[in-house]
Amino acid sequence: MPTLAFSDIESAQRAIAEVALRTPLIAAPDLSRKLGCELLLKLESLQPVGAFKLRGAANAMAKLPANTSGVTCCSTGNHGRAVAYSAKSLGMRAVICMSELVPKAKVDGIRKLGAEVYIRGRSQDDAQEECLRLAAAEGLVEIPPFDHPDVIAGQATMAVEMLEDRPDIETLLVPLSGGGLAAGVAFAAKTIKPGIEVIGVSMDRGAAMHDSLKAGRPVAVTEVASLADSLGGGIGLENRHSFPLCRDYLDKVVLVTEDEIYSAMQALYFEERLVAEGACVVGIAAMMAGKLTRLNAPVATIITGRNVDMDTFAAVVAGRDVLLGDVTINGKAYDHG
Ligand SMILES: *Cc1c(COP(=O)(O)O)cnc(C)c1O
């Protein structure tokens, strides 16, 4: 049974128009030349909170009753920032629960918006538990990061804009974690243009949606540190919306390594001068690594967020080693050839 209708996406467009930016879809001529394929970039990194998550959060929160005393959520960082931002604009209390794996830059960004921050445990699941406890104890409404029809409808508005700007897009590469983004984008894109190919891309360590699709049901993964920190965490064993939509609307899912993400972050910076999180470049990484051949062009991908830890970003650009949790990603200079 579908949990989403196209009219939900149209109403989301109206609901978020005043909060979220209608971001540009830009040409990436130098990266396209390097890849041998026309690539377009949807710059969600320009959103007020630096990530697309504002769309889903703003849509879900626009629907709350006027007497709502406050909201809570668990987050790998960007959803929390989006909820904090929307709560501030609505004059509402926000409590954001995160795990110790969330980079400091993201925690600081959320505190600056006036939200209360709880750091709990080593995984999204620990943070989620705290969030549910708070919701019950303090009468807060939970705004889930991906498994909610209003959140998914909000993220889906990106696909509508992209196909308005460039109806000729043949392939969409979508960073994939809990799958709210991929579910919404794939559903909207295939409704507008059934022949379009939509491919989800995750990092190969802790790829929860990939493993769940393979198993045919939501499964747990071990969460580890990654350059694509925004893609960490499980999909929820009780997943009701993003899992079935990804299963029914995504053409496939491919995985990339940390080394491939590292090289793609360098390529996006040196070829297009864009600062972006590791999570944004997984599609570019898959193309550079030769994991996506025979794609129909133009190909478009979403630069989902800019809230990268700047020490990490500086190290990647300089070709230095990056220490992430227990692993070191060996530095290498960018190949300008
Ligand atoms: C949340 C997020 C994603 C993944 O979105 P899901 O809906 O969880 O799949 C990708 N990139 C960035 C920057 C994010 O914050």
The ligand as an SDF file (V2000), in Angstrom:
LIG
                    3D

 15 15  0  0  0  0  0  0  0  0999 V2000
   20.2860   12.8050    6.0530 C   0  0  0  0  0  0  0  0  0  0  0  0
   21.2820   13.0290    4.9820 C   0  0  0  0  0  0  0  0  0  0  0  0
   21.3970   12.1530    3.8860 C   0  0  0  0  0  0  0  0  0  0  0  0
   20.5820   10.8780    3.7570 C   0  0  0  0  0  0  0  0  0  0  0  0
   19.1990   11.0570    3.8480 O   0  0  0  0  0  0  0  0  0  0  0  0
   18.2500    9.8210    4.2660 P   0  0  0  0  0  0  0  0  0  0  0  0
   16.8680   10.3480    4.1130 O   0  0  0  0  0  0  0  0  0  0  0  0
   18.5620    9.4830    5.6840 O   0  0  0  0  0  0  0  0  0  0  0  0
   18.5670    8.6910    3.3700 O   0  0  0  0  0  0  0  0  0  0  0  0
   22.3100   12.4640    2.8930 C   0  0  0  0  0  0  0  0  0  0  0  0
   23.1020   13.5690    2.9800 N   0  0  0  0  0  0  0  0  0  0  0  0
   23.0370   14.4310    4.0140 C   0  0  0  0  0  0  0  0  0  0  0  0
   23.9420   15.6120    4.0330 C   0  0  0  0  0  0  0  0  0  0  0  0
   22.1170   14.2020    5.0540 C   0  0  0  0  0  0  0  0  0  0  0  0
   22.0580   15.0530    6.0710 O   0  0  0  0  0  0  0  0  0  0  0  0
  1  2  1  0
  2  3  1  0
  2 14  2  0
  3  4  1  0
  3 10  2  0
  4  5  1  0
  5  6  1  0
  6  7  2  0
  6  8  1  0
  6  9  1  0
 10 11  1  0
 11 12  2  0
 12 13  1  0
 12 14  1  0
 14 15  1  0
M  END
$$$$
